[in-house]
Amino acid sequence: MRTFRSRHAPNTILAAGPFTPVARQAPPPWSMRPTTFRWLAILTTVFVYAQISLGAAVRVSGSGLGCGNDWPLCRGRILPPANTHAIVEYAHRTVGSITGALLIGAVLVGWLTFRHRQPLIVRLVASATGLIVLEGLLGALVVFKDLSGALVLAHLAVALALMGLLIGASILAVPGSGNPTSRTFRKLTLLAAALTYILLLTGAGVVATGADEVCKSWPFCNRGLGSNFDGVVLYATLHRLAAGVVGLFLVWTLCTAVYRWRSVPRLTSAAGATLILLVVQMAIGYPTAVSHNLSLIAGLHVAAATAVWCGVVATAVLSHNPSSIPLSREPSGPVPRA
């Protein structure tokens, strides 16, 4: 088969031969392979997840001021002293710095790859870059303000939003099956993502107010038998009520995805994996609620909740049929033989 460039459309390569000749779009100048961006976005998402998990470790281990009130230095030094709290806090900051560098690379590669084919991906990673800058500023304020509960909550909220944007960009860069879901189900997945986001923030609010230390019974705080809305215990009670309602809604939505939309394999895989993570998260939630001084369990609780958030976001994006957005602009129709 012979190929030649069109005189009127230099970026279009015309293929002529004995078998069904078609026209295809030539890669724009300085373009990169979508696979490169895909793996870079996935790697950046992994680092954001590590940053959130390390942030949980910093919180539950009491290492928030492990480097004192210094930022970006650690107790006036480039490297942390031989102290567990300082090392944990320094690791959290280091992962955040690496994440920022990866995001800058993802923006550059995304712009080179998708600026002509799918600008939405470029906008997503560009927004994520803005969020990582905000995340760094909030991290510095958290240190300077001696771990203010409101700032810690905002710090987590930005990190979760950042992860959601990266997951969306990663999925949009992968061609899908092309089988659409119903509008009703798509709305359900968006609602599930919004409720999960709010639930994670209420959980962070429980820790920020210290309600987790004064409510060590289950399912409610009054020896597990009745609700208690006194003082900071209100946060723990409302979080547990919200966890029950949102948990049931998530189970229903994810089961619907698994059993009704088998024609979209990636959607059912994401929903099934998220359902398993949700069960694990619920199992970890009970010992977290009733046990004292179990920093490891509390850290796993946050890590599992973040993994559930990732799965719900992935399910929502996949339900919107990203494959309907073409990854390239290919003219349709036959081209006369040369």
Residue pairs with C-beta under 8 A, 6 or more apart in sequence:
1 15
1 16
1 17
1 18
1 19
1 21
2 15
2 16
2 17
2 338
3 13
3 14
3 15
3 16
4 13
4 14
4 16
4 338
5 12
5 13
5 14
5 26
6 12
6 13
6 14
6 23
11 25
11 26
11 28
12 23
12 24
12 25
12 26
12 331
13 23
13 24
13 25
13 26
14 21
14 23
14 335
14 338
15 21
15 22
15 23
15 24
15 335
16 335
16 337
16 338
20 334
21 334
21 335
21 336
21 337
22 333
22 334
22 335
23 330
23 331
23 333
23 335
24 330
24 331
25 328
25 329
25 330
25 331
28 115
28 116
30 112
31 112
31 113
31 116
32 109
32 112
32 113
33 113
34 113
34 114
34 173
34 327
36 109
36 113
37 106
37 109
37 110
37 113
37 114
37 121
37 173
38 170
38 173
38 174
40 102
40 105
40 106
40 109
41 106
41 110
41 125
41 166
41 169
41 170
41 173
42 170
43 102
44 99
44 102
44 103
44 106
44 166
45 163
45 166
45 167
45 170
45 310
47 95
47 98
47 99
47 102
48 99
48 159
48 162
48 163
48 166
49 163
49 306
49 307
49 310
50 95
51 92
51 95
51 96
51 99
51 159
52 156
52 159
52 160
52 163
52 302
52 303
52 306
53 299
53 302
53 303
53 306
54 88
54 91
54 92
54 95
55 92
55 155
55 156
55 159
55 302
56 298
56 299
56 301
56 302
56 303
57 63
57 88
57 92
57 295
57 299
58 64
58 66
58 88
58 89
58 92
59 152
59 207
59 302
60 295
60 298
60 299
60 302
61 84
61 85
61 88
61 295
61 299
62 85
63 84
63 85
63 86
63 88
63 89
64 89
64 142
64 143
64 147
64 152
65 85
65 89
65 143
65 146
65 147
66 74
66 80
66 83
66 84
66 85
66 86
66 87
66 88
66 89
66 90
67 73
67 74
67 75
67 80
67 86
67 89
67 90
67 93
67 143
68 74
68 75
68 76
69 143
69 144
69 146
70 76
70 143
71 93
71 139
71 140
71 143
71 144
72 93
72 140
74 80
74 81
74 86
74 89
74 90
74 93
75 81
75 86
79 90
80 86
80 87
80 89
80 90
93 139
96 132
96 135
96 136
96 139
99 132
100 132
100 133
100 136
103 125
103 128
103 129
103 132
104 129
106 125
106 128
106 166
106 169
107 122
107 125
107 126
107 128
107 129
110 121
110 122
110 125
110 126
110 169
111 122
113 121
113 173
114 121
114 122
114 173
114 327
115 122
116 329
117 326
117 327
117 328
117 329
118 172
118 173
118 325
118 326
118 327
120 172
120 325
121 169
121 172
121 173
124 165
124 166
124 168
124 169
124 172
125 165
125 166
125 169
127 165
128 162
128 165
128 166
128 169
131 158
131 161
131 162
131 165
132 162
134 158
135 155
135 158
135 159
135 162
138 151
138 154
138 155
138 158
139 155
141 148
141 151
142 148
142 151
142 152
142 155
145 151
149 205
149 208
149 209
150 208
152 204
152 208
153 201
153 204
153 205
153 208
156 200
156 201
156 204
157 201
157 204
160 197
160 200
160 201
160 306
160 309
161 197
163 306
163 309
163 310
163 313
164 193
164 197
164 309
164 313
167 310
167 313
167 314
167 317
168 313
168 317
171 314
171 317
171 318
171 322
172 317
172 322
172 325
173 327
174 266
174 322
175 323
175 327
176 264
176 266
176 318
176 321
176 322
176 323
177 263
177 264
177 265
177 266
177 323
178 321
178 323
178 324
179 261
179 263
179 264
179 321
180 321
180 324
181 261
181 264
181 267
181 319
181 320
181 321
185 256
185 257
185 260
185 261
185 319
186 316
186 319
186 320
188 253
188 256
189 253
189 257
189 312
189 315
189 316
189 319
189 320
190 316
191 249
192 249
192 250
192 253
192 254
192 312
192 315
192 316
193 309
193 312
193 313
193 316
195 246
195 249
195 250
196 246
196 250
196 308
196 309
196 312
197 309
198 242
198 246
199 239
199 242
199 243
199 246
200 305
200 306
200 309
202 235
202 238
202 239
202 242
203 239
203 243
203 301
203 302
203 305
205 211
205 235
205 239
206 212
206 235
206 236
206 239
209 232
209 235
210 232
211 232
211 233
211 234
211 235
211 236
211 239
212 236
212 288
212 289
212 298
214 221
214 231
214 232
214 233
214 236
215 221
215 228
215 233
215 236
215 237
215 289
216 289
216 290
216 291
216 292
217 223
217 224
217 289
217 290
218 224
218 240
218 286
218 289
218 290
219 240
219 244
220 226
220 227
220 228
220 237
220 240
221 227
221 228
221 233
221 236
221 237
222 228
227 237
228 234
228 237
229 237
240 289
243 285
247 278
247 282
250 274
250 278
250 308
250 312
251 275
251 278
253 271
253 315
254 271
254 272
254 274
254 275
254 278
254 315
255 271
255 275
257 267
257 268
257 270
257 271
257 315
257 319
258 268
258 271
258 272
258 275
261 267
261 268
261 319
262 268
264 318
264 319
264 321
266 318
267 315
267 318
267 319
270 311
270 314
270 315
270 318
271 311
271 315
273 311
274 308
274 311
274 312
274 314
274 315
277 304
277 307
277 308
277 311
278 308
278 311
280 304
281 301
281 304
281 305
281 307
281 308
284 297
284 300
284 301
284 304
285 301
287 294
287 297
288 294
288 297
288 298
288 301
291 297
